[in-house]
Amino acid sequence: MNISITKTTSPKTIPTENLGFGQHFTDHMFLMDYDRATGWSNARIVPFDRISMHPAATVFHYGSEVFEGLKAYRREDGKVQLFRPYENAKRINSSAERIRLPLIDEEDFVAAIKALVEVDEKWVPSKFGESLYIRPFLFGNDETLGVHSIKKATFMIILSPSGSYYPEGINPVKIMIEKDDVRAVKGGTGYTKCGGNYAAANRAGENAEKKGYTQVLWLDGIYRKYIEEVGAMNVMFKINGEIVTPELSGSILPGITRKSCIEVLRSEGYKVSERLISIDELVEAMKNGTLEEAWGCGTAAVVSPIGKLYYDGTEYEVNNNQIGEVTQKLYDLLTGIQWGKLEDKFDWTIEI
């Protein structure tokens, strides 16, 4: 893929404090255009700026968009690396296929990320725990209001320096099990990373926050009894010594951090089961004390320990509201690999 590069003549001041998440953006962005008649063309890196869109663009009216999220990490030797970007390439295509957006060659996807990060490499933070968040996204922009398959689309990548998710250490969070709203159903878009899934989660998330809980634990949309995800993350439990996580049934996002956790745990000799987990089983494990640990896992936090779970009028405490041994081990191993502090025995990282 040939990528033209136009560098900014007005570079920004790079922030070093209070980075937050998604608040600051680098000097450049990547764009590439799609037309059904000619395919992908005009791959380019240009100065970061607003984009002009036709008011009838498909993405505004029918939600024809998908996105990804990954990070670039600066190692102790000063070099920058990515973590499993080909998994993101596979997943954006899986999402695009469901929404009927054009697919992107996996090599081109990774090459575009590498090229953009290289141009804005100075924006990658140096502190452990801080990183450069990478947001690739793909959307339809046909300029007609009729409901039809996508003929024109745009692929973009923007970058944002991100602060440490745990500036004061990993603290367990309080989760409310959602009984009314559902995130997704099998046969729908639950396994994709599309904006509609996240918009549909806002109401339950706000209701949980009003009651003092960080996020919600989703149940399946058919039986309302099987555990699916926690907030925007996959979820895992340690029950009576066994690591259990909901199976990928079509309504759950196939998380890359989830996949990495499973592979790490199995390499460490843990028994990991991917299966249906009912709310009744979880409640019973909380009551009899066999629920030893619970955590969410995703790109932003890596792992997020769950200290309290609320369901049907009762709040249950998990592991004395402390981070568990397995949760801590996963965090240490994965972040160690991502920031280059530990040997990458899995061949997951790619140097820029």
C-alpha positions in Angstrom: 0.0 0.0 0.0 1.4 3.4 -1.0 0.7 6.0 1.7 1.2 9.7 0.9 2.3 11.8 3.9 1.6 15.5 4.3 3.1 16.7 7.6 1.6 19.6 9.6 3.3 23.0 9.6 1.8 23.8 13.0 2.7 21.0 15.4 0.9 21.0 18.7 2.5 21.1 22.2 2.5 17.5 23.4 0.8 17.2 26.8 2.7 15.4 29.5 0.3 15.7 32.5 -3.3 14.9 33.0 -3.6 12.9 29.8 -6.9 11.3 30.7 -8.4 9.2 27.9 -9.3 10.5 24.4 -8.9 14.1 25.4 -5.8 15.0 23.3 -5.1 14.1 19.7 -1.8 13.9 17.8 -0.7 16.0 14.9 -1.8 13.7 12.1 -4.5 11.2 11.1 -4.8 8.5 8.4 -7.6 8.3 5.8 -8.4 6.0 2.9 -11.4 6.1 0.6 -13.5 3.3 -0.8 -15.7 3.1 -3.9 -17.4 -0.1 -4.9 -16.3 0.5 -8.5 -12.6 1.0 -7.8 -12.0 -0.4 -4.3 -9.7 1.2 -1.7 -7.6 4.2 -2.8 -5.9 7.4 -1.8 -4.3 6.2 1.4 -2.9 9.3 3.1 -1.6 10.7 6.4 -2.5 14.3 6.8 -2.6 17.0 9.5 -5.3 16.2 12.2 -8.3 18.3 11.4 -12.1 18.2 11.2 -13.7 16.4 8.3 -16.4 17.5 6.0 -19.4 15.2 5.6 -22.6 15.3 3.5 -25.7 15.6 5.8 -27.1 12.5 4.1 -24.0 10.4 4.8 -25.1 6.8 5.5 -23.3 6.7 8.9 -25.5 9.4 10.3 -28.8 7.8 9.4 -28.2 4.0 9.6 -25.3 3.6 11.9 -23.0 2.1 9.3 -19.8 2.2 11.2 -17.4 -0.1 13.1 -14.2 0.7 15.1 -11.3 -0.8 16.9 -9.1 0.1 19.8 -5.5 -0.7 20.5 -2.3 0.9 21.9 1.3 1.7 21.2 3.6 1.3 24.1 7.1 2.8 24.7 9.5 0.3 26.1 12.3 1.0 28.6 14.8 1.1 25.7 12.9 3.9 24.1 11.5 1.8 21.2 7.7 1.7 20.5 5.7 -1.5 20.0 2.1 -2.6 19.2 0.3 -5.5 20.9 -1.5 -8.0 18.7 -2.6 -5.6 15.9 -3.4 -8.4 13.5 -6.1 -9.5 16.0 -7.7 -6.0 15.6 -7.4 -6.3 11.8 -9.3 -9.6 11.9 -11.9 -8.2 14.2 -12.6 -5.0 12.3 -13.2 -7.2 9.2 -15.6 -9.4 11.2 -17.5 -6.4 12.3 -17.4 -4.8 8.8 -18.8 -8.0 7.3 -21.8 -8.0 9.6 -22.6 -4.3 8.9 -21.8 -4.9 5.2 -19.0 -2.4 5.1 -16.0 -3.1 2.8 -13.2 -5.2 4.2 -9.6 -4.0 4.7 -6.6 -6.1 3.8 -5.0 -7.1 7.2 -1.5 -6.2 6.1 -2.8 -2.7 4.9 -4.6 -2.2 8.3 -1.4 -2.9 10.3 0.8 -1.0 7.8 -1.4 2.1 8.1 -1.2 2.0 11.9 2.5 1.5 11.9 3.0 4.4 9.4 0.8 6.8 11.4 2.4 5.9 14.8 5.9 6.3 13.2 4.9 9.8 12.0 3.6 10.8 15.5 6.1 8.6 17.4 7.1 11.5 19.7 3.5 11.5 21.1 4.0 8.0 22.6 4.3 8.6 26.4 7.4 7.3 28.3 5.9 6.6 31.7 4.9 3.1 32.5 1.1 2.8 32.4 0.7 5.5 29.8 0.4 4.7 26.1 -0.8 6.0 22.8 -4.3 4.9 22.2 -5.1 4.0 18.5 -8.6 4.3 17.2 -9.2 2.9 13.7 -12.7 3.3 12.4 -14.6 2.6 9.2 -17.9 4.2 8.1 -20.2 4.4 5.2 -20.7 7.8 3.5 -23.1 7.3 0.6 -24.8 10.6 0.1 -28.4 9.3 -0.3 -31.1 8.5 2.2 -32.3 5.3 0.8 -31.6 2.1 2.8 -29.2 0.1 0.6 -25.8 -1.6 0.7 -22.8 0.6 1.1 -21.1 1.9 -2.1 -18.8 4.5 -0.6 -16.8 4.4 2.7 -13.9 5.9 4.6 -11.3 4.3 6.8 -9.6 6.5 9.3 -7.2 6.3 12.2 -6.6 8.8 14.9 -4.2 8.7 17.9 -4.6 10.0 21.5 -2.0 9.8 24.3 -3.6 8.0 27.2 -2.9 8.3 30.9 -2.6 5.4 33.2 -5.9 3.7 33.8 -4.9 3.1 37.4 -3.0 6.2 38.6 -3.5 5.2 42.2 -3.3 1.5 41.9 -5.8 -1.2 40.8 -9.0 -0.8 42.9 -11.9 -3.2 42.8 -15.1 -1.7 41.3 -18.8 -2.1 42.2 -21.0 -3.7 39.5 -24.8 -3.9 39.3 -26.3 -6.9 37.5 -28.7 -5.5 34.9 -32.2 -7.2 34.8 -34.1 -5.0 32.3 -32.0 -3.7 29.4 -30.0 -6.1 27.3 -26.8 -5.3 25.3 -27.2 -7.7 22.4 -28.7 -10.9 21.2 -27.4 -13.8 19.2 -27.9 -13.1 15.5 -27.5 -9.4 16.1 -24.4 -7.3 16.3 -23.2 -8.2 19.7 -20.0 -9.8 18.5 -19.1 -6.7 16.4 -17.4 -3.5 17.6 -20.0 -1.1 16.3 -21.3 2.1 17.9 -24.8 0.9 18.2 -23.9 -1.6 20.9 -22.3 1.1 23.0 -25.2 3.5 22.5 -27.7 0.9 23.6 -25.7 0.4 26.8 -25.9 4.0 28.0 -29.2 3.9 29.8 -28.3 0.9 32.0 -24.9 2.4 32.6 -26.4 5.7 33.8 -28.9 4.0 36.0 -26.1 2.0 37.6 -24.0 5.1 38.3 -27.0 6.8 39.9 -27.1 3.9 42.4 -23.4 4.1 43.1 -22.1 1.4 40.8 -19.4 1.7 38.2 -21.0 -0.4 35.5 -23.4 -3.2 34.8 -23.1 -6.9 34.3 -25.1 -7.9 31.3 -27.4 -10.9 31.0 -28.3 -12.6 27.7 -31.2 -11.1 25.7 -33.3 -14.3 25.3 -33.4 -16.1 28.7 -32.2 -13.1 30.8 -30.2 -15.6 32.9 -26.8 -16.1 31.4 -23.8 -13.8 32.1 -22.4 -12.0 29.0 -20.2 -8.9 29.5 -19.4 -6.4 32.2 -19.8 -2.8 30.9 -17.8 -2.6 27.7 -15.5 -5.4 28.8 -15.4 -9.2 28.8 -15.8 -10.8 32.2 -14.1 -13.7 34.0 -14.6 -15.5 37.3 -12.6 -17.8 39.5 -15.0 -20.3 41.0 -13.7 -23.0 43.2 -10.3 -22.8 41.6 -11.6 -22.9 38.0 -11.4 -19.9 35.7 -14.8 -19.5 34.0 -15.7 -17.0 31.2 -18.8 -16.8 29.0 -18.5 -18.6 25.7 -18.5 -16.6 22.5 -22.1 -17.4 21.5 -22.5 -14.6 18.9 -23.7 -11.9 21.3 -20.4 -11.3 23.0 -17.4 -9.3 21.7 -14.4 -11.6 21.1 -12.1 -9.5 23.1 -8.3 -9.5 22.3 -7.5 -9.0 26.0 -9.9 -11.8 26.8 -8.1 -14.1 24.3 -4.7 -13.1 25.8 -5.9 -13.7 29.3 -7.1 -17.2 28.4 -3.8 -18.0 26.6 -1.7 -16.7 29.5 -3.7 -18.6 32.1 -3.6 -21.9 30.3 0.1 -21.5 29.8 0.4 -21.0 33.6 -1.5 -24.3 34.2 -4.9 -22.9 35.1 -8.1 -24.7 34.1 -10.0 -22.2 31.9 -13.6 -23.0 30.8 -15.5 -21.1 28.2 -19.1 -21.9 28.8 -22.6 -20.7 29.8 -22.7 -19.2 33.3 -26.1 -18.6 34.7 -26.9 -15.8 37.2 -28.2 -18.5 39.5 -24.8 -20.2 39.5 -23.0 -16.9 40.1 -25.3 -16.0 43.0 -24.9 -19.4 44.6 -21.1 -19.1 44.3 -21.3 -15.7 45.9 -23.5 -17.1 48.7 -21.4 -20.1 49.5 -18.0 -18.4 49.1 -16.7 -20.3 46.1 -16.6 -17.2 43.9 -13.0 -16.4 44.7 -12.3 -13.6 42.1 -14.1 -11.7 39.4 -12.7 -9.2 36.9 -13.4 -7.5 33.6 -10.8 -7.4 30.8 -10.3 -5.0 27.9 -7.8 -2.8 26.1 -8.2 0.3 28.2 -7.9 -1.3 31.7 -6.3 -4.6 30.8 -8.0 -6.1 33.9 -10.5 -4.4 36.2 -11.1 -6.4 39.5 -14.7 -6.6 40.7 -15.1 -6.1 44.4 -18.9 -6.0 44.8 -21.8 -7.3 42.8 -25.4 -6.2 43.3 -28.3 -8.3 42.2 -32.0 -8.4 43.1 -31.7 -6.2 46.2 -28.6 -7.8 47.6 -25.0 -6.7 47.4 -22.3 -9.4 47.5 -18.7 -8.9 48.3 -16.0 -10.6 46.2 -12.7 -11.6 47.8 -13.1 -9.1 50.6 -13.3 -6.3 48.1 -9.6 -6.9 47.3 -7.8 -7.6 44.0 -7.2 -11.3 43.7 -4.0 -13.3 43.1 -5.0 -14.3 39.5 -6.3 -10.9 38.6 -3.0 -9.3 39.8 -0.9 -11.9 38.0 -2.8 -11.2 34.7 -2.3 -7.5 35.0 1.4 -7.9 35.8 2.1 -10.3 33.0 0.1 -8.6 30.2 1.3 -5.1 31.1 4.9 -6.4 31.4 4.7 -7.8 27.9 3.0 -4.7 26.5 5.5 -2.2 27.9 8.5 -4.5 27.2 9.4 -5.2 30.8 8.8 -9.0 30.4 9.9 -11.4 27.6 7.2 -11.8 25.0 7.1 -15.6 24.9 3.9 -15.5 22.8 5.2 -13.4 20.0 2.4 -10.9 20.4 4.3 -7.6 20.0 5.4 -5.8 16.8 8.0 -3.1 17.0 7.4 0.1 15.1 
